[in-house]
Amino acid sequence: MVDHDIGNKPKQRAAIKWAILIKIMRILIVEDDPLLGPGLKTGLAQDGYAADWVQTAALAEHALRVEHFDVAVLDLGLPGRDGLSLLRDLRAGGLMIPVLILTARDTLADKVIGLDTGADDYLAKPFDLDELTARIRALTRRSCGHAAPILRAGTLELDTQDRCVSLDGEGVPLSPKEYALVETLIARADHVVPRARLLAAGYGWEDQLESNALEVHIHHLRAKLGKQRILTVRSVGYTLVSHPSS
């Protein structure tokens, strides 16, 4: 079970079909515990996620208003303003990011209140990090309208469960950042994905970015997936094409 030493827990990696492909999503951790918060951040980072950590509702609300996150992991027992109050205000303001409540309040009544307030999932402490990450993956699939773990764009497939990418039935070895970009692009195949959204998909606040980091990753992806698979929309972003011209 996960406790305050979760960042030191040795990870048991499952066999991956084609290559070392770690799914990266942007996660906001809202947790006031000075040991559990950093432990969660470290544990999620070791599993390939871009995780940022804040300790108060005020900081969380600001972060969620100005940055893009795929999932928020929310503790209820925050200092001052509690997690339910934050969640209620976020939903009232139209922010529909998937929220997973992670709390020691584990009674049925607490779960009902949390879900009715607008949470998408509820996990009681102590917990296992593997279960948390599985729930996070499920939330992001549902939020994108993809209940199944397979995303397709023509002959390109991405398996969010096994964390694999294949093209024409053959595995494509990708770096973690490249995988994050493909996952973001394929979820909006044949539509323009803004540059800022792609940057937010795979980088946390503490990442040091070169000015051309995104362009370098796109260049590498084109070499692996085909030059016509990812098109540049000048001054806006990029489009992954389901059926590129030869």
C-alpha positions in Angstrom: 0.0 0.0 0.0 1.1 3.5 -0.6 2.1 5.7 2.3 4.4 8.7 2.8 7.3 6.9 1.3 5.7 6.3 -2.1 8.4 8.1 -4.0 10.9 5.4 -2.9 8.7 2.5 -3.8 10.5 0.3 -6.4 8.4 0.1 -9.6 7.6 -3.2 -11.2 7.5 -2.5 -14.9 5.2 -4.6 -17.1 6.5 -6.0 -20.3 5.7 -3.7 -23.2 5.1 -5.1 -26.7 7.3 -3.1 -28.9 9.5 -0.5 -27.0 9.9 1.5 -23.8 6.9 3.8 -24.2 5.8 5.7 -21.1 2.6 7.6 -21.3 3.0 11.2 -20.3 0.0 13.3 -19.1 0.0 16.6 -17.2 -1.3 16.1 -13.7 -1.9 18.6 -11.0 -1.5 17.2 -7.4 -3.4 19.2 -4.8 -2.2 17.9 -1.5 -1.1 19.7 1.7 0.9 16.9 3.3 4.6 17.9 2.9 5.6 14.3 2.6 2.8 12.7 0.5 2.7 15.6 -2.0 6.4 15.3 -3.1 6.1 11.5 -2.8 3.2 11.5 -5.2 5.0 13.8 -7.6 8.1 11.7 -7.6 6.1 8.4 -8.0 4.1 9.7 -10.9 7.3 11.2 -12.5 8.9 7.8 -12.2 6.0 6.3 -14.1 6.4 8.9 -16.9 3.9 11.6 -15.9 4.4 15.3 -15.9 3.2 16.2 -12.4 3.0 19.5 -10.6 2.2 19.9 -6.9 0.4 22.6 -5.0 -0.6 22.7 -1.3 -3.6 25.0 -1.2 -7.0 25.5 -2.9 -6.0 29.0 -3.9 -2.8 27.9 -5.7 -4.7 25.0 -7.3 -7.4 27.3 -8.6 -4.9 29.6 -10.1 -2.9 26.8 -11.7 -6.1 25.3 -13.3 -7.2 28.6 -14.7 -3.9 29.5 -16.4 -2.4 26.1 -17.3 -3.7 23.0 -19.1 -3.8 19.8 -17.1 -5.2 16.4 -18.1 -6.3 15.4 -14.6 -6.4 16.9 -11.1 -5.7 14.7 -8.1 -7.4 16.5 -5.2 -7.2 16.0 -1.4 -10.2 17.2 0.5 -8.5 18.1 3.8 -6.7 21.3 2.6 -5.8 24.1 4.9 -8.2 27.1 4.9 -10.5 26.3 2.0 -11.2 22.6 1.6 -11.2 20.5 -1.5 -14.9 20.2 -1.9 -15.3 24.0 -1.9 -12.6 24.2 -4.6 -14.3 21.5 -6.7 -17.7 23.1 -6.3 -16.4 26.4 -7.6 -14.4 24.9 -10.5 -17.5 23.1 -11.7 -19.7 26.2 -11.3 -17.2 28.1 -13.4 -17.4 25.6 -16.2 -14.0 23.9 -15.7 -14.6 20.3 -16.7 -11.1 18.8 -16.1 -11.3 15.2 -14.8 -10.9 15.3 -11.0 -9.9 12.3 -8.9 -10.4 12.8 -5.1 -7.6 11.2 -3.1 -8.5 11.4 0.6 -8.5 9.7 3.9 -12.3 10.3 4.1 -13.5 6.9 3.1 -17.0 6.6 4.3 -19.8 5.9 1.8 -21.3 9.3 2.7 -18.0 11.1 1.9 -17.8 9.3 -1.4 -21.3 10.2 -2.4 -20.8 13.9 -1.5 -17.5 14.0 -3.4 -19.0 12.5 -6.6 -22.2 14.5 -6.4 -20.1 17.7 -6.0 -18.4 17.0 -9.4 -15.6 14.5 -8.9 -15.1 11.9 -11.6 -13.5 9.3 -9.3 -12.7 8.7 -5.7 -9.8 6.8 -4.1 -9.3 6.4 -0.4 -5.9 6.6 1.4 -3.9 4.5 1.8 -3.7 3.5 -1.9 -1.5 1.7 -4.4 0.2 3.9 -7.0 -0.6 1.4 -9.8 -4.3 1.7 -9.1 -4.0 5.5 -9.0 -2.3 5.6 -12.4 -4.8 3.1 -13.9 -7.7 5.3 -12.7 -5.9 8.4 -14.2 -5.6 6.7 -17.6 -9.3 5.7 -17.5 -10.3 9.3 -16.7 -8.4 10.8 -19.6 -9.8 8.2 -22.0 -13.3 9.0 -21.0 -12.8 12.8 -21.0 -11.6 12.5 -24.6 -14.6 10.4 -25.6 -12.5 7.2 -25.9 -13.7 4.6 -23.4 -11.6 1.9 -25.1 -7.8 2.0 -24.7 -7.1 2.0 -28.5 -6.9 5.3 -30.4 -6.7 5.1 -34.2 -6.0 7.4 -37.1 -5.9 5.4 -40.3 -3.2 2.7 -39.9 -1.7 4.5 -36.9 -2.7 3.0 -33.5 -2.0 4.0 -29.9 -2.7 1.6 -27.1 -3.1 3.7 -23.9 -3.2 0.5 -21.7 -0.1 -1.2 -23.0 1.5 2.2 -23.9 2.4 1.2 -27.4 2.3 2.8 -30.8 2.1 0.9 -34.1 2.0 1.9 -37.7 0.7 -0.6 -40.3 0.8 -3.2 -37.7 4.5 -2.7 -36.8 5.7 -1.2 -33.5 7.2 2.2 -33.5 9.8 3.0 -30.8 9.2 6.4 -29.3 10.7 8.4 -26.5 8.4 9.5 -23.6 8.0 13.0 -25.0 7.3 11.7 -28.5 4.6 9.4 -27.1 3.0 12.2 -25.3 2.8 14.2 -28.5 1.3 11.4 -30.5 -1.3 10.7 -27.8 -2.3 14.4 -27.9 -2.3 14.6 -31.7 -4.2 11.3 -32.3 -7.0 12.2 -29.9 -7.6 15.2 -32.2 -6.7 13.5 -35.5 -7.3 15.7 -38.6 -7.8 18.8 -36.4 -5.3 21.4 -35.5 -3.7 21.1 -32.1 -2.3 24.4 -30.8 1.4 24.5 -30.1 0.7 25.5 -26.5 -1.4 22.4 -26.0 1.3 20.1 -27.2 3.9 21.8 -25.0 1.5 21.4 -22.0 1.0 17.7 -22.8 4.5 16.6 -21.9 6.2 19.2 -19.8 5.8 20.2 -16.1 6.7 23.5 -14.5 10.2 22.4 -13.7 11.2 21.2 -17.1 13.8 23.3 -18.8 12.7 23.8 -22.4 14.9 24.8 -25.4 13.1 27.2 -27.7 12.9 24.6 -30.5 12.2 21.6 -28.3 8.8 20.9 -29.8 10.0 21.3 -33.4 12.8 18.8 -32.7 10.4 16.2 -31.4 8.0 16.8 -34.3 11.0 16.3 -36.7 11.8 13.0 -35.1 8.2 11.9 -35.2 8.0 12.6 -38.9 11.1 10.5 -39.5 9.3 7.6 -37.7 5.7 8.1 -38.9 6.2 9.7 -42.3 6.7 13.3 -43.3 3.1 13.7 -44.4 1.6 12.2 -41.2 2.1 15.5 -39.2 1.4 18.8 -40.9 2.5 22.2 -39.7 -0.2 24.9 -39.5 1.9 28.0 -39.5 1.8 30.1 -36.3 -0.9 27.8 -34.8 0.2 24.3 -34.3 0.2 20.8 -35.9 -2.3 18.3 -37.4 -2.0 14.5 -37.4 -3.5 13.3 -40.6 -5.4 10.0 -40.6 -4.8 9.3 -44.3 -1.7 11.2 -45.5 -0.9 11.6 -49.1 2.0 9.5 -50.4 
